[in-house]
Amino acid sequence: MSTATTTTTTVTVTGMTCGHCVSSVREEVGRIDGVTSVDVELASGLVTIASTAPVEREAIAAAVDEAGYQLAD
């Protein structure tokens, strides 16, 4: 039995105001290769991404942009 390593990345997303926003961000970020789960906290904008390998910030930014939002600097 192999043990897979999970990498966790946390970013902050600005502009989310409702549950639909959360769903959009979760869906787009979840499409990134290697991403296994996405947890989005609406109140803080905190997005925690679990993946099988490190995810480049540019890929996350592109997915968040596709959902209609932006990463905080």
Stockholm file with secondary structure:
# STOCKHOLM 1.0

chainA/1-73         MSTATTTTTTVTVTGMTCGHCVSSVREEVGRIDGVTSVDVELASGLVTIASTAPVEREAIAAAVDEAGYQLAD
#=GR chainA/1-73 SS CCCCCCEEEEEEEECCCSHHHHHHHHHHHHTSTTEEEEEECTTTCEEEEEESSCCCHHHHHHHHHHHTCEECC
#=GC SS_cons        CCCCCCEEEEEEEECCCSHHHHHHHHHHHHTSTTEEEEEECTTTCEEEEEESSCCCHHHHHHHHHHHTCEECC
//
